Amino acid sequence: MTVVIDRINGTAPRHPEKAHRPDSEIPRKPDWIRVKAPVSREYAATRDVVRAHNLKTVCEEAACPNIGECWTKAHATMMIMGDTCTRACAFCNVKTGLPGPLDAAEPGNVAAAVKKLGLKHVVITSVDRDDLADGGAQHFADVINAIRSESPGTSIEILTPDFLRKDGAIETVMAAAPDVFNHNLETVPRLYLRIRPGARYFASLRLLERAKELMPTGFTKSGLMVGLGETREEIMQVMDDLRAAGVNFLTIGQYLQPTRKHAKLERFWSPDEFAGLEQVARAKGFLMVSSTPLTRSSYHADSDFAALKAARISRG
């Protein structure tokens, strides 16, 4: 089982910072994007554990299409440091604003939920916290340490912000020794100004490179969305950049436009096109590639990590 922690809704307008953007029509989803509504008992049990420990999940906050499948397997992606992000990325469904103070009880609550769910692998993510001096790096470390204390057999994957202009932040996080360090590039560099205006492509790439320098025998990971207007050639160049930075795992999924005010969905990539991208990525040397329309950063993260760990052991 696996868990990942992230973001959620309110009754007020969720994205007032996006009100100035023109409306973009949301196209009808093709058959290969559609998923069943979550109704299982196992789904409800995972939800109850998340609620009981006062946690946020990216599954809910980002309206992940895989929530029914993942929560049925007790795989919830937990989102730490609140449900309000200091950035306003054009693709993201997490609300933007001034976050509240960090919850000192959160590391313990996360660890208790991981233990309650009996997780073998857990994924922890967060909102961007540009308001904090270290971007939340120490809080990430505290969560990792708390999980290790309660569930020493659980492998830990973290999906972090870029810690832009936060000197020493990545060193603080990596000192806690996560099993997998993930930071998503999200899109190709040409689209950053429109899609990730608060981020810098090469700063994110350097973060991944620095994580590998600090954890040479560990795994690093990154992810991309397609459907925002990128070309296949641009995606392959990003793959090359990631391999040059020593990144081991790659996820590629279809962008789904949350509302009319979010970045326009330019097109749906077909399952065959995703399969083609996976072939290219594997040929470039990535140890693990997940490239499907419904792929998300934490989708099947537990089984992927277990398979790679077993392969490494078998090779000696």
Secondary structure, DSSP 8 states (H G I E B T S, - for coil): -EEEE-----SS-S-GGGTTS---------GGG-------HHHHHHHHHHHHTT-EEHHHHTT-TTHHHHHHTT-EEEEES-SEES---TT--SEES------TTHHHHHHHHHHHHT-SEEEEEE---TTSTTTTHHHHHHHHHHHHHH-TT-EEEEE----TT-TTHHHHHHHT--SEEE---BS-GGGHHHH-TT--HHHHHHHHHHHHHH-TTSEEEEEEEE-SS--HHHHHHHHHHHHHTT--EEEEEE----STTS--------HHHHHHHHHHHHHTT-SEEEESTT--TTTTHHHHHHHHHHHHHHH-
